[in-house]
Amino acid sequence: MQITEITLADDDLIRYALLVIAAAVMGKLLVPWVIATVLSLRERWLLGFALLPRAEVALVVASVGLQQEHLSHHAMIALVLMTLATATIASSVIPVLANRLNSQSENRQ
């Protein structure tokens, strides 16, 4: 496998990576609003953020695609950055939402 240097001067790569990250975040945050109508508002947000860090399997599939030259280096870099960004976002937001949901349920009892 070949290592590719990432430079901040590569505007196309940065834009592409940001687009992939935005699509991943929006897609996973919108799913609970479509399919989970019985959940409360906070439960929907918690479910959406819990879905965010589920991209590690995509990296395995993408690495096979990269080895078989079906995927470009830019796409692989964007997928790696997306995986890092979504895992970071989820790990910082999920505890806050879970604590709020837990305190809300304790107040009801």
C-alpha positions in Angstrom: 0.0 0.0 0.0 1.3 3.4 -0.9 1.3 6.3 1.5 -0.1 9.6 0.1 1.0 13.0 1.5 -1.9 15.3 2.5 -1.3 19.0 2.1 -3.6 21.7 3.2 -3.0 23.4 -0.1 -5.0 20.7 -1.9 -8.3 22.5 -1.9 -10.1 19.8 -3.9 -9.2 17.1 -1.3 -10.3 19.3 1.6 -13.6 20.2 -0.1 -14.2 16.5 -1.0 -13.5 15.3 2.5 -15.7 18.0 4.0 -18.5 17.0 1.7 -18.1 13.3 2.6 -18.1 14.2 6.3 -21.2 16.4 6.0 -23.1 13.7 4.0 -22.2 11.1 6.6 -23.3 13.2 9.6 -26.5 14.5 8.0 -27.5 11.0 6.8 -27.0 9.4 10.1 -28.6 12.1 12.1 -31.7 12.2 9.8 -32.4 8.4 9.9 -34.0 8.4 13.4 -36.3 11.2 12.3 -37.6 9.1 9.5 -37.9 5.6 11.0 -38.2 6.1 14.7 -41.4 8.0 15.2 -42.1 6.5 18.6 -39.0 7.9 20.1 -38.8 11.2 22.0 -36.8 14.2 20.6 -33.8 13.4 22.8 -33.9 9.7 22.0 -33.9 10.5 18.3 -30.8 12.7 18.7 -29.1 10.1 20.8 -29.8 7.3 18.3 -28.6 9.6 15.4 -25.3 10.3 17.2 -24.9 6.7 18.2 -25.0 5.8 14.5 -22.2 8.2 13.6 -19.1 6.1 14.5 -20.2 3.1 12.5 -17.9 3.6 9.5 -15.0 1.2 10.4 -16.6 -1.5 8.3 -16.7 0.9 5.4 -12.9 1.4 5.8 -12.3 -2.3 5.4 -14.4 -2.4 2.2 -12.8 0.8 1.0 -9.3 -0.6 1.5 -10.2 -3.6 -0.7 -11.5 -1.1 -3.3 -8.3 0.9 -3.1 -6.1 -2.3 -3.5 -8.2 -3.3 -6.6 -7.9 0.3 -7.9 -11.7 0.9 -7.8 -11.2 3.8 -5.4 -8.8 6.8 -5.6 -6.4 7.9 -3.0 -8.5 11.1 -2.5 -11.6 9.0 -1.8 -9.7 6.8 0.7 -8.3 9.8 2.5 -11.8 11.4 2.6 -13.2 8.1 4.1 -10.5 7.9 6.7 -11.1 11.6 7.7 -14.8 11.0 7.8 -14.3 8.0 10.1 -12.1 10.0 12.4 -14.5 13.0 12.4 -17.6 11.0 13.1 -16.0 9.0 15.9 -14.7 12.2 17.5 -18.1 14.0 17.2 -20.0 11.0 18.6 -17.6 10.4 21.5 -18.1 14.0 22.6 -21.8 14.3 22.1 -23.2 10.9 23.2 -22.3 11.2 26.9 -23.9 14.6 27.1 -27.1 13.4 25.4 -27.2 10.2 27.5 -26.8 12.1 30.7 -29.6 14.5 29.8 -31.9 11.6 28.8 -31.0 9.7 32.0 -31.7 12.8 34.2 -35.0 13.4 32.3 -36.1 9.8 33.0 -35.2 10.1 36.6 -37.2 13.2 37.0 -40.3 11.5 35.7 -40.1 8.7 38.3 
